[in-house]
Amino acid sequence: MLKFIFNYLKKYSYLLSFIFLFSCASEKKKEDAIIKEKPNVILVVVDDQGYGDIAALGNKHIKTPNIDKLYTKSARFTQYHVSPTCSPTRAAIMTGHHSNRTGVWHTVNGRSLILERETTMAQIFKENGYSTGIFGKWHLGDNYPFRPQDKGFDEVFVHGGGGVEQTMDYWDNDLFDDVYLHNGKHEKVEGYCTDVWFNNAKKYIETNKDKPFFCYLSTNAAHSPYFVADKYSDPYKNNEDIPNASFYGMIANVDENLGKLVTYLESIHLMDNTILIFTTDNGTAKGAKIEKGGDRLDGFIAKGYNAGMRGVKASMYEGGHRVPLFIHWKDGGINIGKDINELTAHYDILPTLVDLCKLDIKPDLKFDGKTLTPLINGNTNGFKDRVIITNSQRVEVPEPWRRTAFMQGDWRLINGTELYNLKNDPEQRSNIAEQHPEKVKTFKEIYAKWWDEITPSYKDHPYIIIGHKSENPTKLYSHDWHTESVASPWHQRHIRTAYVDNGYWMLKIAESGNYRVRLRRWPQETHLPLNAKAPIRPARKGTSVRESSKSKSLTIKEAKINIQDIELTKKVDPNAEYVEFTIALKKGKANLNTLFTLDTKEQLGAYFVDVERL
């Protein structure tokens, strides 16, 4: 009997194996089909373009035909609010959390680094079978564990820091033919920055078109420096109603690239099943000018167009944080122009995409935002009395009501003291707090509860990790100093002019061991001695690129480092590129402080430091 069973199984084992393999192949094919049915996602975030910097939104001076075309076939959120500056907005978009909760409430001073514990949009998409790519601006950390490749992106093509010409960007980049970071390595490319981002995004899409992808197209335009080819800015010159022709020219170039992207998606038959989102990160930087004598951020508009709003980028008034948001997805039925007027915010984008794309998320992941799908479908339940809070906390530790806008419906409570109703006063000219004391009291009570709930997250700190296999050596930049100053040296012009300041880096040593620490005045790629002057970067013909500022030489006599209660001092050869220390460090957290003493006895920190575990 046993022999019969053995021979039977042997005879039909091949058939059973074939059936099993066929079944697995069928399931795999079915699974692949389901995955492919998922929509692609392209998220376009333009830097420093305000609500009023779009023709379709009422600006009679600017031409944005491709953004306008997208506007005509999108869900348009007319009361969409972000943070008043860039890093906090990007952190909220990426996580679905209020920016303060993510550890990002500033653009410099170590407070643009997203907390390691935060889960990003890219990580969620990747966990759901999507390919992920970023092109352009990240500005949530340039070191491990904050880099885009550490936070879920497969393909990374970005500049350093918050913009071209900033401290961690490649030295002397000027938006044309620059050196960028491609998957962690420097790569020189030809072309204008925005063209580079869009062209490489299209290459990425071409490679990944047969599976779902998430493409984060985050331009540094129209952030300063306002450099662009004359053909884009010329139409806006010599017009007294336009504050900055190059700013509009940069937006015109973004618009042109958006049109080319849509044409490309249509040519490869991906446009219909792609969720295309267009938005910006804060109020206008140069599309409107404050009236003479008014506060430079919070005043009333005297020139340009700002959709009737008070304030510009970084303001707590409406013009600082109300920006455009357009969502288009033909296969999802979001392809007819429709205004949605309920209050919405940057931390709603991720939960909306989770909903639209049917993404699985971990049970313990909770969002501060909510899906906008009900609003898109005409259901306003849960949104009528909604509260949105945004603030500009450009300090080491957030403070209650610091440059804060509390919003509910048409009501705005600013800094806990000024009350406005936009229905009757869209420019926020008349403070009516005294006429509505109960309203102020109620709003302050709601805010107090929110503040108490979010405050514990301020105890978490973003630590740059050194000595880890993911990044060794590590390059540190003064941009990320924690200081008592309003802003550390975050721009290359500060390095050129020898901006005097100091601070410390918050580090986490991955492994105990010997570390080599090199202190520099100039970035490594320049190979300049400590006492050198940097050559002037020339202007470019046919563009608005100007010469760089002149540089100042320093005679550094002594260098010092302080970390883990160890202090080391060295005399300096001013003709050397760097001062080198070797130090034994223990695993754990530590603050690193550096000090250069000049021949004048003046002292400042090392702008650039390389740390390598040996």
Summary of the structure (lengths in Angstrom):
residues: 614
radius of gyration: 26.4
end to end distance: 68.6
largest distance: 103.0
contacts: 2120
relative contact order: 0.13
helix: 28%
strand: 24%
